[in-house]
Amino acid sequence: MVKNDEVFYKICFDSLIDGICIVDNKGLIVINNSSLDEIFGYSKGELFNKKIDILIPEAHRISHKSHFESYLKFPKKYSKGKGREFSGLHKNGSILDLEIGLNYFEYKGRFYGKALISEIGTRKQKEFRIKEQNRNLENEVEKRNNELTRVIAELENSNLMLKDEIKDRIKAEKNAKIALEKEKELNLMQTKFMSLASHEFKTPLSGILTSAGLIEKYNQIGASDKIKNHSITIKNLVYQLNAILDDFLYLEGIESENYSFQLSHFTFCKVINKIVEEAKPVLKEGQTIDVIPCKSSIEVFQDQKVIDIIIRNVLYNAIKYSNKGSKVELKMQVDDELIVTIKDEGIGIPSEAKSHVFERFYRAKNALPIQGTGIGLNIVKRHIEKLNGSIFLESEENKGTTVVLKIPLINNKEPESINAMNQWG
């Protein structure tokens, strides 16, 4: 049986979750269980015959000695619980949050004190978090109450003027309807004017382009490099102006929803290289386009005209909003999709303007001194979405802008019934 089995009682003693420490009247530890060793970080038997002060932080040892001497004179039982918390000293020097219960007994005429010790650091942390949450909740409730009081006061004040406001609102709604109709009419007139002007411009531009070609042809006899270079510049600038007019004609198309794709197979890199070459005449003094060569022969099935408009608008923006002597980097990649990255060292986009840059006719405050229409990025976004692609823009004011265009190799959309692209010339 286990009645007189010391091993059995020792196992029971060591298996207790709480630490047990028994000291004599001199404050020496005469026995302790394994849980106490674990709490304070000591190995088995290391605390035997050590002063109980070894478990007390240096700052508390004087007061602890006084309490211990007082307890020897007037011993009594103290259960664990509120008010029985104290700080302990771990072997590694860290401070422990503990809870203690005290009792005493006499054996063979000698006094012994018995302490039952639990670590409560985790519990105190939880209690602290709960108290912190309660404080935050109380502050939030008070804040909401104050806000509610303020809102109620404003509401009461608003109700006093409600009749007059209703009259003013009815009048304002009538004026707004009139203004809206006028705005719609003006917008339609503006779109039609741009379309008409664009068509009218295309006729003389076509003549200029033809004449420039003839000059270049006739110049072959005299072989003047200067005439040849100026002829090429004229042609490139005409191409650029034609492209801008295409942008305006596109606006008419999307306003009237007259838009369809003109899908074809073409070599993407040839289109890119042509755009870069045509952009050179508009470069500012000392400005360069740093191109990572595109040599891929992969063909894509997309709308070549639309891709031209997308990339040209972004590239020309990079040139226009950068200073003389700056560099525009253009990188192309043809993999599972077309990826074009255009990076400049220009004026950048203010943080408050980034959410508006794709809006039609919107121009950031730092772009106002520079000539422009504010429709380029709007057209780019509309086009690239129709091609099932995406545009990512990253910019910092006075440090430049990076635009990443991603376009699928194959457009699986069905062309719409009405063809507006043919009228763009």
TORVEXLO-972125 format. One record per residue: y, z, x of N, C-alpha, C in turn; residue in three letters. Coordinates in pm, whole numbers, plus 50000, padded with zeros to 5 digits. Layout:
N
YZXYZXYZXALA...
//
This chain:
425
498805000050086500005000050000501245000050089MET502444997250026503684995850103504495008650106VAL503985019450046504765031650034505215036850170LYS504375036850268504725041950400504755030850506ASN504925018350460504905006850550506325004350602ASP506585008650728507935007250785508324992550800GLU507364983850832507654969550847508164963750717VAL507514967850606507934962850474509384967050446PHE509694979650473511064984450447512074977650540TYR511664974750661512564967850755512874953750706LYS511844946950654512054933550600513014934050481ILE512814943850394513704945450278515134948050326CYS515264956350426516574960150480517304947850536PHE516554939650612517164927950676517414916550578ASP516664916150467516774904850376517924906450276SER518614917850278519754919650189520874909850224LEU521524904250122522624894750144523814901750207ILE524144913550159525254921150214524874927350347ASP525864929150432525624935650559525594950850543GLY524664957150612524554971750607524754977150749ILE525624987250759525914993250889525875008450873CYS525095015350956524985029950951525495035351085ILE526465044551076527055050451197526865065551193VAL526865071751313526765086351318528165092251318ASP528235105451334529545112051326530445109051446ASN529925102151546530745098151660531245083651646LYS530865077351534531305063551510530455053351582GLY529245057451626528345047951694527425041551592LEU527185028451606526285021251515524855024551556ILE524105030851462522735034651493521735024751437VAL522175017251334521285007151277522124997651191ILE521694985051189522354975351098521354964351067ASN521584957150961520644946550923521114933050978ASN520284922850958520564909451011521804903350947SER522064906450818523224900650750524524904950816SER524574917550864525784922150932525984914451063LEU524854912151136524954904151259525534890351228ASP525054884151121525514870651085526984870551047GLU527414880850971528814881450927529744882251046ILE529404890451144530314892751257529974884151379PHE528904876051372528604866651478527834872251595GLY527104883151575526354889251685524874885951672TYR524174886651784522734884551782522034897751750SER520794896551717520024908151673519974918851782LYS520314931151745520274942451836521514943851923GLY522424934451920523584934652008524584945651968GLU524594949551841525564959551794525034973951808LEU523784975451840523204988851847523934997451950PHE524275009751905524915019951988526325015852034ASN526915005851962528295002151991529235009651897LYS530445012151944531465018451859531785009451741LYS531945015651625532285008051505533595000451523ILE534425005151619535714998451644535544983951687ASP534344980551738534124966751783534274956651670ILE534104961751545534184953151427535554953451362LEU536484961051424537824962751365538854955651452ILE539784947851392540834941251470541664951451547PRO542144947851666542894956751753544044963551681GLU544744956151598545934961451531545594972251429ALA544344972951384543964982351279543134994151331HIS542854994351459541905004451508542445018651501ARG543725020551525544285034251519544185039651378ILE544615031451280544555036151141543105037951097SER542185029451147540775030851111540205044051165HIS540595047351289540115059951347540545071751261LYS541805071351214542305082151129541525082951000SER541245071450939540465071150814539045076350836HIS538455072550949537085076850976537015092050993PHE537965097651069537975112151088538205119450956GLU539065113750872539315119750740538065119050654SER537325108050665536115106450585535035116350628TYR534975119550760534015129650808534265143250745LEU535565146250726535915159350669535705159650519LYS536025148450454535915148250307535155135650264PHE533875135550293533085123550258532885122150108PRO532885109850060532605107049920532115092549909LYS531645089049793531105075749769532235066549722LYS532315054649782533275044349738532495031549708TYR532525027349583531825014949545532655002849587SER531984991849608532714979449639533494975049517LYS534614968749542535424963949431536864962949471GLY537704961649372539134960149395539674971949474LYS540444969249575541024979849657540154983749774GLY538944977649783538034980649893537974968949991ARG539094962150008539134950650098539744954750232GLU539224948750340539784951550472539514939550563PHE540124939950680539964928950776538974932850883SER538074923550919537104925851023537344916451141GLY536744919551255536914911651377535594904751411LEU535584891451402534394883551440534254883751592HIS533064881451642532814881451785533674871051857LYS533954859751787534764849251850536264851851843ASN536654863651788538074867351783538754864051652GLY538094856851562538704853451434538694865551340SER539624865851248539754876851152539004873351025ILE538224882950976537414880950856538004888650737LEU537914882650620538254889750496536984895750441ASP536974909450429535754916450391536004926050274LEU534894929650212534934939750106533884950350144GLU534234963150125533354973850174533054984050065ILE531834989150070531445000549989530945011450083GLY531315024150060530965035050152530095045550084LEU529215051150163528405062450118528025070450242ASN527425081750223527035090050338525735097250304TYR525095102650409523895110750388523695119150514PHE522845129350501522495137750615521005136650642GLU520675136150770519285135050809519055143750932TYR518125153650916517815163251022519085170151072LYS519935173750975521125181351006522275173351064GLY522165160251067523245152051122523855143251012ARG525145140851025525895132950928525845118050966PHE525655109550864525655095150885526485088550774TYR527245078950814528015070950717527355057250701GLY527355052650577526705039750547527725030550481LYS527865018450538528825008650483528074996350435ALA528414992050315527864979750258528994969350260LEU528834958550339529944949350369529604935250321ILE530594929050253530454915150207531634906950258SER531364894450295532454885450334533034879050208GLU534344879750193534984874650071536054864050101ILE535984858250222536994848250260537034836550163GLY535854831350128535784819950036536344823849900THR535964836149854536454840649723537964842149723ARG538514847449834539964849349841540694835949843LYS540074826249910540684812949910540704807349769GLN539604809049695539574804249557540614811449472LYS540694824849492541684832549416543104827849448GLU543334825049578544664820349618544974806849553PHE543954797949553544184784949491544444786249341ARG543704795349277543904797349133545304802749106ILE545734812449190547074817849173548134807149196LYS547894798849300548834787949331548904778049216GLU547734774849161547694765649048548394771648927GLN548194784748908548864791448795550374791248812ASN550824793748937552274793348963552824779248937ARG552084769348985552524755548964552554752148816ASN551524757148745551454754548601552624761148528LEU552904773648568554034780648505555344773448533GLU555494768848659556714761448693556824748548614ASN555654741848599555654729248525555964731548377GLU555374742348322555644745648181557134748748162VAL557684756548256559104759748246559954747148258GLU559544738448350560284725948368560214717448242LYS559024716648182558854708748060559644714947945ARG559634728247939560394734947832561884732047845ASN562374732747970563794729747992564104715347956ASN563194706447995563394692247964563364689947813GLU562414697047747562304695647602563554700847533LEU564064712047583565294717547526566454707847542THR566504701647661567574691947685567454679747594ARG566214675047579565984663247496566314666147351VAL565934678047305566234681847166567744682347144ILE568454687947243569914688747231570514674647227ALA570004665847311570514652147311570174645147180GLU568964647747130568554641647004569444646246889LEU569734659146885570604664346780571994658046789GLU572464656546913573774650346932573754635546892ASN572614628946921572494614846885572434612946735SER571774622146666571664621046520573014621846452ASN573944629246515575274630446455576004617046454LEU575694608746553576374595846563575494584246519MET574374587346454573384577146420573934566346328LEU574714570146229575224560346132576104549946199LYS577014554846284577884545446355577104536546450ASP576094542446515575284534646609574494523846537GLU573994527046418573234517146340574124505146306ILE575344508046266576274497246235576544488646359LYS576774495546472577034488246595575804480146639ASP574614485746616573394478946657573164466346575ARG573424467346443573274455546357574204444346403ILE575444448246434576414438546482575984432546616LYS575484441246704575044436546837573854427246826ALA572924430146733571754421646715572164407646669GLU573154407046580573644394046534574254386346650LYS575064393346731575684386846846574634382446948ASN573594390846963572534387647059571764375147016ALA571504373946888570804362146838571614349546863LYS572914350646838573794339146863573794335547011ILE573894346047097573914343847241572604338047291ALA571474342647231570164337647272570014322847240LEU570444319147122570384305047084571244296547178GLU572434301547211573294294247303572664293247441LYS572004304247484571364304247615570214294247620GLU569414293747510568324284047504568864269847510LYS569924267447436570534254247434571064250547573GLU571734260347637572284257947771571164255447873LEU570074263147862568954261547954568314247847940ASN568184243347815567614230247789568514219247845LEU569824220947822570784211147874570744210948027MET570644222848087570594223848233569364216848288GLN568224219048223566984212748269567044197648256THR567554192948141567674178548120568654172348220LYS569744179748248570714174548344570084173148482PHE569344183548524568694182948655567704171448662MET566954169548552565984158648549566694145148557SER567764143448475568514130948474569134128248611LEU569764138848669570394137348800569364133848907ALA568204139848898567164137148996566704122648989SER566494117748865566104103648849567184094348903HIS568444097748874569554089348918569654089149070GLU569414100349133569474101149279568374092949344PHE567224092249278566084085749340566324070749362LYS567104064449274567344050049289568124046949417THR569324053149441570014050349568569234055149690PRO568504065949675567724070649789566644060649827LEU566074054249726565084043949753565704032449831SER566954028949794567664018549867567964022550009GLY568404035050028568684040150162567424039650248ILE566314043850189565054043950262564654029750303LEU564854020050213564514006150243565394000850356THR566704003950347567643999350450567304005350586SER566954018250586566584024750711565354018050772ALA564414014050686563224007150734563563993550793GLY564513986350727564923973250778565643974550912LEU566523985050922567213987451049566203989651160ILE565213997551129564174000451229563403987651267GLU563163978951164562443966551188563273956851273LYS564573955151232565433945851306565733950951447TYR565693964251461566003970051592564933967051696ASN563773962651649562693959751745563103948651842GLN564063940151795564503929251881565343934851997ILE566323943951958567203949852060566583961752129GLY565603967952067564873979452124565823990652168ALA566703995052077567604006152107566964019252061SER566714028352154566074041052118566964049252027ASP568274048752051569194056651968569154052051823LYS569214038751802569144033551664567814037351601ILE566754036151678565424039651625565344054351585LYS565874063251670565844077651640566664080851517ASN567874074851507568704077351389568054072051263HIS567384060651275566674054951160565574064251112SER564834069751207563754079151171564334091651107ILE565454096451162566104108351105566544105750961THR567154093850936567584090350799566384090450705ILE565294084350749564104083750663563554097750635LYS563504106050736562974119650716563864127850622ASN565184126150637566094133550547565984128450405LEU565774115350388565554109850253564274115650193VAL563214116450277561974122650228562224137050183TYR563014144150263563304158150230564064159250099GLN565104150550082565884150949958565034146849839LEU564174137049858563264133149751562364144749710ASN561934152249810561064163749781561804174149700ALA563114176449733563914186049656564074181449513ILE564304168349496564434162749361563124164249283LEU562004162949355560704165149290560604179349235ASP561174188949310561174202749262561894203949128ASP563064197449118563814198048992563074191148879PHE562454179648911561674172748808560494181148764LEU559944188948858558834197848822559264208148718TYR560504213148732561004222948635560984217248495LEU561404204548482561374198348349559944197548298GLU559024194448390557624193348350557054206248297GLY557334217448367556764230148321557494235448199ILE558784232048183559504236348063558894229847940GLU558544216947952557984209647838556464209547841SER555864216547940554414217347957553774203747980GLU554574194148031554044180948066553574181248211ASN552394186148232551894187948369550394185248372TYR549964177448468548534175448489548294172948637SER547084175248680546754173348820546464158748850PHE546804154848973546404141849027545474144649145GLN544214147649113543254151949214542724139949294LEU542564142249424542044131649511541444138049636SER540624130349706540064134849834541024130749946HIS541374140350033542254137250145542004147250258PHE542424143450379542274152150496543454161750501THR543164174350489544204184650478545104184850601PHE544534184150719545314185450842546314174050858CYS545974162050811546914150950820548164153650737LYS547964159550619549094162950532549974173350600VAL549354183650660550104194250726550914188650843ILE550274180650925550954175051042552134166351001ASN552004159150891553084150750841554264159250795LYS553974170350725555034179350677555804185150796ILE555064189350900555704195251019556594185051087VAL556114172651099556884162151166558164159051090GLU558074158650955559244155550874560244167050871GLU559794179250906560704190850905561564191551031ALA561184184451135561904185651262563374182051254LYS563794171751175565224168451169566094179451110PRO565514188751035566334199250973566374211951058VAL565694211951172565724223751258567134226351310LEU567474238951325568774242651380568734241751533LYS569884243051593569994241851738569094252251807GLU568224247351894567334256251968566164261551888GLY566084257951760564994262951675563734254651699GLN562584261151697561314254251723560284258051618THR559324248951599558164251851514556954252851606ILE556404264851618555244267351703553994265451617ASP553324254051637552194250451552550884252251627VAL549974259551565548604259951617547924247451564ILE547574237851650547134224551605546024225151501PRO546184216351403545164215151298544414202151323CYS543174203051367542414191151404541174189051316LYS541044197251213539854196251128539854183051051SER538684177151036538544164650959537984167250820SER537934179950782537384183450651538254177850540ILE537634171350444538364166150329538354176350216GLU539434176550141539534185650027539734177349902VAL539444183349788539644176749659540674184849583PHE541934180949601543044188149541544144178249506GLN545244183649457546424175549428547284175149555ASP547254164049627547964163049755549454165149738GLN550034159849631551474161249608551854175849590LYS551034183249514551314197349489551204205449617VAL550174202949696550024210149824551204207149916ILE551664194849916552834191149995554054199349952ASP554274200449821555434208149769555324222849809ILE554114228649797553924242849828554274245749974ILE553634238450065553804241450208555214237850255ILE555734226550206557074222450246558124232850206ARG558024237950083559004247950038558984260350126ASN557794265250158557704277450240558204274750382VAL557814263350440558224260050576559744258250584LEU560334251150488561774248750491562554261750467TYR561984270850387562604284050370562644291450503ASN561534290850577561464297650707562514292150802ALA562714279050798563724272850884565134276650839ILE565364275550708566704277750652567194291950671LYS566304301750655566724315750659566504322050797TYR566364313550900566264318451038567464313251117SER567814320251223568984316751302568674306151407ASN569714301151471569544291851581568714298351692LYS567944290251759567154295351871565934303451832GLY565664304551701564514312551655563254303951654SER562134310551630560834303751631560154305551496LYS559604294751445558794295051324557354292051364VAL556444301251332555044299451367554264294451245GLU553434284351265552624278751157551184277851203LEU550324284551131548904284951167548084279951049LYS547114271351077546274265750971544804268550998MET544084270450892542644273050905541934266750786GLN540884259050812540084253050706538674258650720VAL538294267050624536974273350627536374272050487ASP536134283250421535694282850282536864279450190ASP538084280750242539304277550168540374273350269GLU541454267850218542574264250303543474276350321LEU543774279750445544634291250473545764286550562ILE546994288150514548184284550591549054296950606VAL549374300650730550224312250756551514307250822THR552654310750760553964306750812554774319450838ILE555174321250963555874333451004557204329651069LYS558284336451029559584333551088560234346251143ASP561354344551212562114355651270563464356651202GLU563494353751072564744352550999565304365350943GLY566124363850837566874375150781565994384550701ILE564784380050664563874388750590564334391150448GLY563544399050376563824401850235564054416850218ILE565184420950159565424435250134564334440950045PRO564034453750063562934459949989563144459149838SER564404460549794564654460449649564504446549588GLU564434436149673564364422449623562934416949621ALA561994423949685560644418549701559944415949569LYS560224424249468559554422449339560184411249256SER561264405349305561974395049228561944381249294HIS561404380149416561564367849493560884355849427VAL559904358249338559224347049273559874343349139PHE560964350249103561664346948979562554334649001GLU562634326148900563404313848912564914316948925ARG565544310149019566974311149048567374324649109PHE566404333349137566764346249199566994344349348TYR568074350349399568364350049541568764364049585ARG568154368749694568464382049746569904382249797ALA570484394249804571894395549843572164390049982LYS571204391650074571444386850211571264371750224ASN570764365150115570574350750119571734343250053ALA572624350349985573704343749911574624335349999LEU574954339450123575824330950206575174317950250PRO573854316650233573124304850277572874295850157ILE573134283150170572994273850059571544273250013GLN571334273449882569984272749827570024273349676GLY568884269949612568814269549465568104281549404THR567254288449482566534299949428565334296049344GLY564864283549355563694279549276562454276949362ILE562624276749495561524272949583560274281549567GLY560414294849582559244303649574558694304249433LEU559554302749331559074302249193558154290249174ASN558564278749228557744266749218556444268449297ILE556544274349417555354276549499554324285049425VAL554764295949366553834304949298553194298149177LYS554014290749098553464283948982552434273449024ARG552784265649127551864255349175550564261249226HIS550674271249311549464276449378548544283349278ILE549104289249173548264295049069547534284248991GLU548204272548969547544261548900546394255848983LYS546474257449114545404252749202544344263549225LEU544424274449151543484285749166543594292449302ASN544784291449364544984297849493545814310449480GLY546304315549594547084327949594548114327349705SER549164335549691550214336649792550444351249821ILE550504354649951550784368449994552014368050082PHE552954376950056554224377050129554484390950185LEU554814391350316555154403950383556474401850457GLU557434410750434558754408550493559474421650517SER560344421450618561214432850647562584427450683GLU563604433250622564954428050640565334428050789GLU565904416850831566374414450969565244413451070ASN563994413251025562874412051118561964400251088LYS562194393550977561424381450948560464382850832GLY559804371650802558914370750686557644363350726THR556524368050672555234361250689554674357850552THR554334345150532553754340650405552374335050433VAL551384339850356550004335050369549624327850239VAL549254315150251548854306950137547354304650144LEU546654307150033545214304650027544924295249911LYS544284283849942544044273649841542574269549848ILE541874268749733540474264449734540314250249786PRO539184247349849538914233849897538744223949782LEU538194229049672537914220349557538564226349433ILE539294218149359539904222449233538974218449120ASN538434228349049537494225648941538154225048804ASN539484226048802540184225648673540174211348618LYS540074210348485540144197348421541604193148409GLU541974180548445543354176048426543744176748280PRO545014180448257545524181248121545824167248070GLU546004165947937546104152847875547404145747909SER548504153147927549804146947951550084146748100ILE550454135248152550664133848296552144133748328ASN552644144748386554044145348426554214141748572ALA553124142648650553244140448794553594126048826MET553134116448743553414102448772554894099348770ASN555664106848687557074103748674557884109148789GLN557244116348882557994122248993558234112349106TRP557724100849097557964090549199557254093649326GLY
//
